Amino acid sequence: MRRDILVLLSLAALSVRSVSAAGWQVVASPNGPRQVNELHGVSALSENDAWAVGVSYNTERTIGSTLIEHWNGAQWLVVPSPNPSSTINLLEAVAAVAANDVWAVGFAARTPNSILIMHWNGVAWSVTPNPVTSMTLTNLAALAVVSTNDIWAVGGGRIGDEGATVTIHWNGIAWSLIPSPNVAPEIDNTLMGVTAVASNDVWAVGTQQPTSLTDPHTLILHWNGSAWRIVPSPNDGGSTVGNHLLAAAAVSAQDVWAVGYSEFGTLSEHWNGTKWSVVPTPDPPSGESLFLVSAAVLPNRVVWSVGEFFQDLQSRSRTLTERWNSSQWVIVTSPNSGPSHNELFGVAATPGGTLWAVGTAYNYPKQRTLVERKLP
């Protein structure tokens, strides 16, 4: 799961007052019933209709309930959501298709398949039945919408005792498992992000580790309308350095981005219509970049990515937002809620050009949701 890959540092928030920094503002957001609260994904239909999803844990993270929040143009409010598992339920991603058609996916600790799919019909959230399959489906990490009847969700599963990619598709009637390839011989593959250009042009990104003796490497799959195939992708530092991709965002068929992290820090890769290449990412002057976790494209085709960096002087993680200026990634200052650890997990853009970013911030002994907004 994304939270495991990110190696969380115990993060969270202090206050709900708004704080501005270079256009970004912290916006007040509510929390679930427990002490540890995280928002993992966000999606926006308009300036007054946005959704954020995550989890509300107990301190030990042994009990977790789904956390769903809605922006109505004036404030974020918690919306009741079901929890099919008696122990851990969490949501990783959300995709808003219409005001009465919103999907969220994640994990619920249950057997045989622990993926969690939920739907908003304009009135209430409900759990959608998982696809029937002989393969064990363990987690869904990301969503991409082509149309109302053409939606993808990706994640991870098990084939025997090995990790395997999972891609499931909504055709307007039901979700079904679509076969997806894995890097062999010893399969340890997972998908963390997905983005769609068209019904026959979908990208999924993640991590593969072909043997227990090799470092994890980037994994990129492409859907051509009939089948998924592995597309060669580079690794920062070569084959002896661990690399992971966590999210993807498409501007066009010849302009697709994937972000994540390597042993050197943040990782960015770009598709130019022919091949993928590593694009350098900057370090902030006061610390070391750690992760880029999510990416979004504004209506003007500007690409943004969010994550966290480590502030050396105070030994704490802080929010990281970066913008592609057509020639390089540039760090844009973003605020933090409170003096302790802050982290961003998701970013999305409205049709009007507003950016929303969500995550978590830490204020002992509690961990609180973090929501930031950047107006056009």
C-alpha positions in Angstrom: 0.0 0.0 0.0 1.1 3.5 -0.6 1.4 4.4 3.1 3.7 1.4 3.6 5.9 2.3 0.6 6.2 5.9 1.9 7.5 4.7 5.3 5.4 7.2 7.3 7.1 9.1 10.0 4.1 9.8 12.2 2.8 12.9 10.7 -0.1 15.3 11.3 -1.6 18.7 11.8 -1.8 21.5 14.3 -4.5 24.1 13.5 -7.3 24.7 11.1 -6.5 28.3 10.5 -5.6 29.4 6.9 -1.9 30.1 6.3 -0.6 31.4 2.9 2.7 30.8 1.3 3.4 31.6 -2.4 -0.3 31.0 -3.3 -0.8 27.8 -1.3 -3.1 28.0 1.8 -3.9 25.6 4.5 -7.7 25.2 4.6 -9.5 24.0 7.7 -10.4 20.3 7.4 -12.2 17.9 9.9 -11.0 14.6 11.2 -12.4 11.2 11.9 -13.2 9.7 15.3 -9.7 8.5 16.1 -6.4 10.1 16.8 -4.5 9.3 13.6 -6.1 10.9 10.5 -4.7 10.9 7.0 -6.1 12.1 3.6 -4.6 10.0 0.8 -6.5 11.2 -2.3 -8.5 14.1 -3.7 -10.6 14.8 -6.8 -12.5 18.0 -7.8 -15.5 18.5 -10.1 -15.7 22.3 -9.7 -14.9 25.1 -7.3 -17.6 24.0 -4.9 -17.6 20.2 -5.4 -14.5 18.3 -4.3 -13.8 15.1 -2.5 -11.0 13.8 -0.3 -10.5 10.3 1.1 -8.3 8.6 3.6 -8.4 6.8 7.0 -8.9 7.4 10.7 -6.7 5.1 12.8 -6.4 4.4 16.4 -2.9 5.2 17.8 -1.6 1.7 17.2 -3.0 1.6 13.6 -4.8 -1.7 14.4 -8.2 -0.3 13.9 -9.0 2.0 11.0 -12.2 3.4 9.4 -12.7 5.0 6.0 -12.6 8.8 6.1 -14.4 10.8 3.3 -14.7 14.5 3.2 -16.5 16.9 0.8 -15.9 20.5 -0.1 -19.1 22.4 -0.7 -17.5 25.7 -1.7 -17.4 27.0 1.9 -16.0 24.2 4.0 -14.9 20.6 4.2 -17.3 18.2 5.9 -17.0 14.6 6.9 -19.5 12.4 4.9 -20.5 9.1 6.5 -19.0 6.1 4.8 -19.2 2.3 5.3 -16.6 0.0 6.8 -16.9 -3.6 5.7 -14.0 -4.8 7.9 -14.1 -5.0 11.6 -10.4 -4.0 11.8 -8.8 -1.9 9.1 -10.6 0.1 6.3 -8.8 2.7 4.4 -9.2 4.6 1.1 -6.3 5.5 -1.2 -7.9 7.3 -4.1 -11.1 9.0 -5.3 -12.3 10.0 -8.7 -15.3 12.3 -9.2 -17.1 11.7 -12.5 -20.3 13.7 -11.7 -22.0 15.1 -8.7 -23.9 11.9 -8.3 -21.2 9.6 -9.5 -18.0 9.4 -7.4 -15.7 6.4 -6.9 -13.2 5.6 -4.1 -10.9 2.6 -3.8 -8.5 1.2 -1.2 -8.2 -1.7 1.3 -10.4 -3.5 3.8 -9.0 -6.3 5.9 -11.1 -9.2 4.9 -10.9 -12.4 2.9 -10.6 -13.7 0.3 -10.0 -10.3 -1.5 -9.2 -7.3 0.6 -9.7 -4.6 -2.1 -12.3 -2.0 -1.3 -14.5 -0.2 -3.9 -17.0 2.4 -2.9 -19.5 4.5 -4.8 -21.4 7.8 -4.2 -24.7 8.1 -5.9 -25.5 11.7 -4.9 -27.1 10.6 -1.6 -24.9 8.1 0.2 -21.7 6.0 -0.1 -22.0 2.3 -0.5 -19.6 -0.7 -0.9 -19.5 -2.1 -4.4 -19.0 -5.9 -4.8 -15.4 -6.9 -5.7 -14.8 -8.7 -9.0 -15.0 -12.5 -8.8 -11.6 -13.9 -9.6 -9.3 -16.7 -8.7 -6.5 -14.2 -8.1 -6.2 -12.7 -4.6 -6.7 -8.9 -4.8 -5.0 -7.1 -1.9 -5.2 -3.4 -2.5 -6.3 -0.7 -4.9 -4.1 2.5 -5.0 -5.3 4.7 -7.9 -8.2 5.6 -10.2 -8.4 7.1 -13.7 -11.6 8.1 -15.5 -12.0 8.1 -19.3 -15.8 8.4 -19.2 -18.7 7.3 -17.0 -18.6 3.8 -18.4 -14.8 3.6 -18.8 -12.9 3.7 -15.5 -9.7 2.0 -14.4 -8.4 1.1 -10.9 -4.9 -0.3 -10.3 -3.1 -1.9 -7.3 -1.6 -5.1 -6.2 -2.5 -8.8 -5.6 -1.1 -12.2 -5.1 -0.3 -15.1 -7.4 0.7 -17.9 -5.1 3.1 -16.2 -2.7 4.3 -13.5 -5.1 3.1 -9.9 -5.5 1.4 -9.1 -8.8 -0.1 -6.2 -10.7 -3.8 -5.7 -10.6 -5.9 -3.7 -13.1 -9.7 -3.7 -12.9 -12.1 -1.9 -15.2 -15.6 -0.5 -14.8 -17.7 -0.7 -18.0 -20.8 1.0 -16.6 -22.3 -2.3 -15.2 -19.6 -4.1 -13.2 -16.0 -4.1 -12.3 -13.9 -6.9 -13.9 -10.3 -8.0 -13.6 -8.3 -7.3 -16.7 -5.1 -9.4 -17.1 -1.9 -7.4 -16.7 1.8 -8.4 -17.1 4.5 -8.8 -14.4 8.2 -8.8 -14.6 9.6 -12.3 -14.0 11.1 -14.6 -13.0 10.3 -14.1 -9.3 7.2 -11.9 -9.4 7.1 -9.0 -6.9 5.1 -6.3 -8.8 2.6 -3.7 -7.7 0.9 -0.7 -9.4 0.5 2.6 -7.5 -0.7 5.1 -10.1 -2.8 5.3 -13.3 -3.7 8.1 -15.8 -5.8 8.0 -18.9 -5.4 9.9 -22.2 -8.2 8.0 -24.0 -10.0 4.7 -24.0 -7.0 3.2 -25.9 -4.3 5.1 -24.2 -3.9 4.4 -20.5 -0.8 4.4 -18.4 -0.2 2.6 -15.1 3.0 2.9 -13.0 4.5 1.2 -10.0 7.4 -1.0 -8.8 8.9 -4.4 -9.8 11.5 -6.5 -8.2 12.2 -9.5 -10.4 14.3 -11.4 -7.7 14.9 -11.1 -4.0 18.5 -10.3 -4.8 17.9 -7.3 -7.0 16.9 -3.7 -6.2 13.3 -2.6 -6.9 12.9 -0.9 -10.2 10.3 1.2 -12.0 7.4 -0.5 -13.7 5.3 1.1 -16.4 2.4 -0.5 -18.2 0.4 0.8 -21.2 -3.2 -0.1 -22.3 -3.7 0.2 -26.1 -7.4 -0.6 -26.0 -7.1 -4.3 -26.1 -4.2 -5.4 -23.8 -1.7 -4.2 -21.2 2.0 -4.4 -22.0 5.2 -3.5 -20.2 7.0 -0.4 -21.6 10.7 0.0 -20.8 11.3 2.6 -18.1 14.6 4.0 -16.8 15.9 4.0 -13.2 17.7 6.9 -11.6 21.2 5.6 -10.9 20.8 2.5 -13.0 20.0 -1.1 -12.1 21.8 -1.1 -8.8 19.6 1.7 -7.2 16.1 1.2 -5.8 13.4 3.2 -7.8 9.7 3.4 -7.2 6.9 5.1 -9.2 3.9 6.2 -7.2 1.7 8.3 -9.5 1.1 9.4 -13.1 -0.5 12.3 -14.9 -1.1 12.8 -18.6 -1.1 16.1 -20.6 -1.5 14.4 -24.0 -0.5 11.2 -25.8 3.0 12.6 -26.2 3.3 14.2 -22.8 2.9 11.9 -19.8 4.6 12.2 -16.4 5.3 9.6 -13.6 6.7 10.5 -10.2 8.0 8.7 -7.1 11.3 8.2 -5.4 14.7 6.6 -5.6 17.6 6.2 -3.2 18.6 9.7 -4.3 15.3 11.3 -3.3 12.4 12.4 -5.5 12.0 10.8 -8.9 10.4 12.2 -12.1 10.0 10.5 -15.5 8.6 11.7 -18.8 7.1 10.1 -21.8 7.6 12.1 -25.1 5.6 9.8 -27.3 8.5 7.5 -28.0 10.3 6.7 -24.8 10.5 7.3 -21.0 13.4 9.3 -19.6 14.4 10.5 -16.1 13.9 14.3 -15.5 15.9 15.8 -12.7 14.1 17.1 -9.6 15.4 19.8 -7.3 16.2 19.7 -3.6 15.0 22.6 -1.4 17.8 24.8 0.0 17.0 23.8 3.6 16.8 20.0 3.2 16.5 16.9 1.1 13.6 15.9 -1.2 12.1 12.5 -0.2 9.0 11.7 -2.2 6.8 12.9 -5.0 3.6 11.0 -4.3 0.9 12.5 -6.7 0.7 14.6 -9.8 -2.0 16.7 -11.6 -2.5 18.7 -14.7 -4.1 22.1 -14.8 -6.5 23.1 -17.6 -3.6 25.2 -19.0 -1.6 22.0 -19.2 0.8 23.0 -16.4 1.9 20.0 -14.4 2.2 19.9 -10.6 3.5 17.3 -8.2 3.4 17.0 -4.4 5.1 15.1 -1.6 7.5 15.8 1.2 11.1 16.9 1.9 13.2 16.5 5.0 14.2 19.7 6.7 17.7 19.0 8.0 18.0 21.8 10.6 14.8 20.8 12.5 14.9 17.1 11.6 11.3 17.1 10.4 9.4 16.4 7.2 7.6 19.3 5.4 5.2 19.6 2.5 6.8 19.7 -1.0 5.0 21.1 -4.1 6.7 21.3 -7.5 5.7 22.9 -10.8 7.0 22.0 -14.3 7.7 25.2 -16.1 8.2 23.7 -19.5 11.9 23.2 -19.0 12.5 22.1 -15.4 10.8 21.3 -12.1 10.7 24.3 -9.7 9.9 24.0 -6.0 7.0 26.3 -5.0 6.8 27.2 -1.3 3.9 25.5 0.5 2.7 26.0 4.1 2.8 23.5 6.9 0.3 23.1 9.8 2.2 23.3 13.0 5.9 22.9 13.9 6.2 19.2 13.4 6.0 16.7 10.5 3.8 17.5 7.5 3.3 15.4 4.4 1.2 15.6 1.2 -0.2 12.5 -0.4 -2.6 13.7 -3.2 -3.2 16.6 -5.6 -6.0 17.4 -8.0 -7.1 20.3 -10.2 -10.5 21.8 -10.8 -11.7 22.7 -14.3 -11.3 26.3 -13.2 -7.6 25.9 -12.3 -7.7 25.6 -8.5 -5.3 23.1 -7.0 -6.2 21.0 -4.0 -3.5 19.0 -2.1 -4.2 16.7 0.9 -2.2 14.8 3.4 -1.5 14.7 7.1 0.3 16.7 9.8 1.5 15.7 13.3 0.9 17.4 16.6 1.6 15.0 19.5 -0.3 12.9 20.5 -2.6 13.5 17.6 -2.3 13.3 13.8 -4.6 15.5 11.8 -5.8 15.9 8.2 -4.0 18.4 6.1 -5.7 20.2 3.2 -4.1 22.9 1.1 -5.4 25.0 -1.8 -3.8 27.1 -4.5 -6.2 29.4 -6.3 -5.6 30.2 -10.0 
